[in-house]
Amino acid sequence: MALTLSHEDKNKGLVFNIQKFSLHDGAGIRTLVFFKGCPLLCKWCSNPEGQSFSPELTYNIEKCIGTTECNRCINLCGRNAITQNENGKIKIIRERCDNCGECVDACPSMALEILGKFMTAEEVIKTVEEDSSFYVRSGGGITLSGGEPLSQAEFACEILRTAKSRGLDTAIETSGICSWDAIESVGSYVDHIFYDIKCMDPQKHEKVTGVSNELILENYQKLCRYFQETAITVRTPIIPGVNDSVADIEAISRFIKSTGKASSYELLPYHQFGESKYYKLGKKYQMNGANPPSEAQMKRLKKIAI
């Protein structure tokens, strides 16, 4: 479940976003580094651009000025992966596209973009340290997210090790769907781990994410056993029809209590903020018609959570 990079420089990792001034993913003001690639395919994923282990071309049809005014990308594409649709805008034939990025450079309206950039750990840290004064005053730092950062464990470890050597507070958000060696490698360099546990039923978990939860739960138990000094926050996204019942949250709470370790347990309500990203990537959004849980439902479930 590790990323094998096709890039010639094996010291680089694949990142799709570096988001500054976050307040909800660790202490203080933080910079989030989003790793590209995830073994899970959660139907509700709000970062679908983080699923693929390769750079991807995205297309914002709202920005496209149309083929009447411009057809540069169509003329430029040597793989005939871009054509005109019935509404005078462009259409991307995904199976032909090799994500070379030439059309991006030619697009005058910036409707096309390649998501995913190969960076060294030092390049990431340099960007993060641009806001070092905010970290000092607020107790903040760097948080690795994704995608699944531990799918690029060596890269994640190098970033965290360097961050710690520069005096930065460090955190990582993980689904735990990785080798134990990957978790162990970053454990000494991370102050706070945010660990996703979506449901306890392995068959249900596989149905909605594509992968069983057995390895996730096993790794969590090991994490609690071997890193007892590390702050751990368990998170559960509350998804309609998946894990939004009292029984679901009770089951997860019992499991967490059985380890005797978690610093806190957070329930995060499902939202639809990532829906537009699917269309830009030429993907289908699978949660159409699903409504976020009500405040009353979230309040009821939070009373059960430890």
HELIX and SHEET records of a PDB file:
HELIX    1   1 PRO A   48  GLY A   50  5                                   3    
HELIX    2   2 ARG A   72  LEU A   76  1                                   5    
HELIX    3   3 GLU A  102  ALA A  106  1                                   5    
HELIX    4   4 ALA A  121  VAL A  128  1                                   8    
HELIX    5   5 GLU A  129  ASP A  131  5                                   3    
HELIX    6   6 SER A  132  SER A  138  1                                   7    
HELIX    7   7 PRO A  149  GLN A  152  5                                   4    
HELIX    8   8 ALA A  153  SER A  165  1                                  13    
HELIX    9   9 TRP A  180  GLY A  187  1                                   8    
HELIX   10  10 PRO A  202  THR A  209  1                                   8    
HELIX   11  11 GLU A  214  TYR A  226  1                                  13    
HELIX   12  12 VAL A  246  THR A  259  1                                  14    
HELIX   13  13 GLU A  275  LYS A  280  1                                   6    
HELIX   14  14 GLU A  295  ILE A  304  1                                  10    
SHEET    1   A 8 LYS A 117  THR A 120  0                                        
SHEET    2   A 8 LYS A  12  SER A  22 -1                                        
SHEET    3   A 8 ARG A  30  PHE A  35 -1                                        
SHEET    4   A 8 GLY A 141  SER A 145  1                                        
SHEET    5   A 8 ASP A 169  THR A 174  1                                        
SHEET    6   A 8 HIS A 192  ASP A 196  1                                        
SHEET    7   A 8 ALA A 231  ILE A 238  1                                        
SHEET    8   A 8 SER A 264  PRO A 269  1                                        
SHEET    1   B 2 GLU A  56  TYR A  59  0                                        
SHEET    2   B 2 LEU A 112  LEU A 115 -1                                        
SHEET    1   C 2 ILE A  82  GLN A  84  0                                        
SHEET    2   C 2 ILE A  90  ILE A  92 -1                                        
END                                                                             
